[in-house]
Amino acid sequence: MPTQPTTRGPLATIIAADTLSRLGDIITLTAIPWFVLETTGSAARTGVTVFAAALAVVISLFFGGAIVDRIGYRKASILGDLASGATVALIALLHLTVGLPFAVLVGLVFLGTLLDLPAQVARYSVLPDAATRAGIPFERANAWLEGSITGGALLGPALAGVLIAGFGAANVLWLDVATFLISAALVATRVPGDLLQEDDDTVKSGVLRSLSEGLRFVRREPVLFPLIIFLAAMNLVIGPVETLLLPVYAAEVFDSAVAFGSMAATLAAGSLAGTLLAGWIGHRLPRREVLLCGFLPVPLGLLILSPLPPLAVVLPVLALIGLGLSLTNMVEYAVYFERIPGSMRARLLGITGAIGWLSVPVGRIGFGFMVERLSLETALLLLGLVALPIPFAVVAVRSLRHGLSVQTR
């Protein structure tokens, strides 16, 4: 069998398409919570909206990975982008024409996220093979992708904050529609079919059977299962930070969409710094210690923010949280790709992601109602206290303490 020539074109296209699609998502995730706050004035309703998005993530990841394995990476990526773009366009169109009831908005946010995640899983599943085709290590390709996404996350909120202030939150959604269309076009025309499973003639099992096989594998894997449960516990607290804490804090304390964009961009800047660090020396860093030190800034930062300090204090705290979380993300996916067989990649990325995200909807809606019923200060204090012991599980739980102390390749 002839050896495939080394080329970085497919890897560059995958990174570009995924970055564009996620840039649009980031802008939308900035615009929609602010839109709900602007039109309803309710932190609880904003919490319900981001709860719907988080619930869709769990459902989409759980079933979406198996569907991706079934229909192939190309179809999943293109159809997911087109369908998600249609739902975002419908939100903007209804608001600008006949009106957008809150229940319809929540339903469209849920549907858009539900359709978007399989496309992301499909593109991410191609990454190891695209890296091999490019002749570079997976860790470096992953750092390139995460760095590109984080760069978009740095640009997106700041851009969205300015655009929201100038044109209104609903009009900003059209930018997301455009990014989805461009992403779909790139994957359709610029990525070879063999990387996207178009030449795979093997008989594929049904979705339910694939899910059952994946769940059994995860449950029996000695490191993956406890790691996912640990991440689910952390995500209970991380979930509200970006999509709910930032817009509520900016609205209540600063009353400024531009401050919101600055806060989100600073969080992304910290993430970008962490991604660059991981790409440089990530393979040398001890995984267990990275998880511990990377997650600790979350509860500590929430406790610092609980007295509602000025923006000069808020921004460094958010940068440190972003830095830590990006490093933990690198460890998480390095472990996944080491321990997940290539033939089960999409479904297991979906299953592990779904389990890890199970707590996110609970954290988001719970934080929203705490802010509504108590106060922002009290909600931050309680969330920080709940989260403070969780990072120490990586040294307290035996399977994590030993399993993360070595690399399997």
Secondary structure, DSSP 8 states (H G I E B T S, - for coil): -------SHHHHHHHHHHHHHHHHHHHHHHHHHHHHHHHH--HHHHHHHHHHHHHHHHHHHHHHHHHHHHH-HHHHHHHHHHHHHHHHHHHHHHHHTT---HHHHHHHHHHHHHHHHHHHHHHHHHHHHHHHHHTS-HHHHHHHHHHHHHHHHHHHHHHHHHHHHHH-HHHHHHHHHHHHHHHHHHHHHHS-TTTTTTT--S----HHHHHHHHHHHHHH-TTHHHHHHHHHHHHHHHHHIIIIIHHHHIIIII--HHHHHHHHHHHHHHHHHHHHHHHHHGGGS-HHHHHHHHHTHHHHHHHHHTT---HHHHHHHHHHHHHHHHHHHHHHHHHHHHHS-GGGHHHHHHHHHHHHHTHHHHHHHHHHHHHHHT-HHHHHHHHHHHHTTGGGHHHHSHHHHHHTSS---
